[in-house]
Amino acid sequence: MHNVYLSLGSNIGNLEENIDTALSLISSTGHISIIVKSELIKTKPVDYLDQPDFLNMMLLAETLYTPHELLKVIKQIEKTMGREDNILKGPRIIDIDIILYDDVVLNSEQLTIPHSQMRKRKFILDLLSQINPGLLDPLTFKSIKELKDLCSL
């Protein structure tokens, strides 16, 4: 089994219901077991600012999927829930990102692990620290606390 940290976010429709639906779909795959969930937090949009606030959470899960298989599964869940990518970084019914996968460092056309924006998003670091404050970034070997102290967004 592999440990994976997934972030979930929504800013269209019933945000809590969207997150709950995504959690149910993640659990129903049969190859992803949710171990720990963070609290839900509201966050301001980043990059594309002309959109509603997001409701976000982080989860730690165990999976048998490889990173690329997991990416396919979560993209299918987003599609099933009606996600449309009309505006880059724009409003979305659901956004599921792989933040960390074991201690894997991966940089392919389809997938970057650790997530490329992880160190730049304080809310991601806050949510990670709720679940595992002793977690280390496998790329920089800094703790989540150290990364939070360096983060400005």
N, C-alpha and C positions, 0 to 999 in steps of 0.2 A: 504494500500500500504506500501511496505517496501523499505527503501533506501539501495542501494547496490553500493559499489565501485568495479569496475572491471578493472583489468589491461589487456591490450592487447599488444602483442609483436610478431614480425616476423623477421626472418633473412634468409629466403629462397625465391628466386624469386623476384617479384616486391613488395617490402615491403609496399609501400603506398596503392597499389591496394589490397593487402591481408588485411590490416587494414580496408579499405573501405568495402570490401566484408564482413568481420566479423561484422562490424557495421550494414550493411544492414540486415544480417541474424539475428542479435540480435533484431533489430527493427521489423523484420517480424514475430517474435514469437507470437505477439499479447498480450503478458503478460509482456513485458519489454519495458518501455519507457525511452529513453535516455534523461536526463535532462541537463547535462553539460559535455563537453569534454575538456580534457586538450590539450595542444599543443603536437605535435609529437616531440619526442627527440630520438637522437641516443645514444645508450649505448653499452659499452663493455660487452662481455659475462662474466658471473660469474660461478664459479664451474668448468664447462667444457670449457676451454679457447680456444681450437683449433677449432674455428668456427667463422663465420662472425659476425660483429656487429649487434645489434638489433635496430629496430625502435619500440619505445614504446609509449603508451599513457594510460591515465586513464579516466574512465568515471564514472559519477554518474548517476544511473538509479533508476527508481521505478519499483517494480515488485510485482505481486501477488504470485509468486512462493515461496515455502519454500526453505531454503538453499539447501537441498538435491535435490529437483526438479530442482532448478536453476543449480546445478552442472551437472545434467543429460543433461539439455538443452545445456549448453556450451560445454560439451564433445561431444555432437552430432554435434554441429556447427564445432568444430575442426575436427571431422571425415569427415563431409561433405566437408570441405575445403581440405581434403587430408593429414591431419596431421598423421605422422608416428612417433612412439617412438622407433627408432632403437638404439639410444644412450641416456642414462639417462642424462638429462639436455643439450642434444645436439641440433643441428640445427632443427628448426621447421618453417613450413609455417605460423602457427598461434599458439599462446599460450594465453589462456584466463583464468585468475585467479580471484577468489572471494577474494578480499582483506578485505573488511568489509561488514557486513550485519546488518543494524541497530546497536544496541549495543550488539548484540549477541556474546557470547563466547561459542564456540563449539569445541569439540575435539573428533572426531569419526575416525574410520578406513579410511573412505572415504574423510573426510573433516575437516579442521581446520580453524576456524574463531576466531579472526583475522588471516589472512594468516601467517603461521609460519615464513616466511622470511621477513615480512613487516618491522620490526624494524632493519633488517640487510642490507637493500637495500636502499641506499640514493636516487636513482632515483625514487623508489616507493614513498618515503616520499616527494621528490620534486614535483612529479606529484600530489600527494594528496593535497599538500599545494597550488598548483595552483587552485584547485577546491574549497577547503574548509580549509583555513589556521587555523581556530579555532577548527577544528576537534580534538576530544580526542580519544585516544586508549582505548577501553573499558576494556582491560586487565590490563594495567598499570596506566590508568587515566592520562597519560602524553599527552601534546599537540603534534601535528605533528612537530612543531618547536623544542620542547624539544627533541623529538626522533631524528630529523635531527642533532641536535647539538651533540648527543651521538653516531651517526652512523659513521662508518669509511669506509664503502664500497660504 
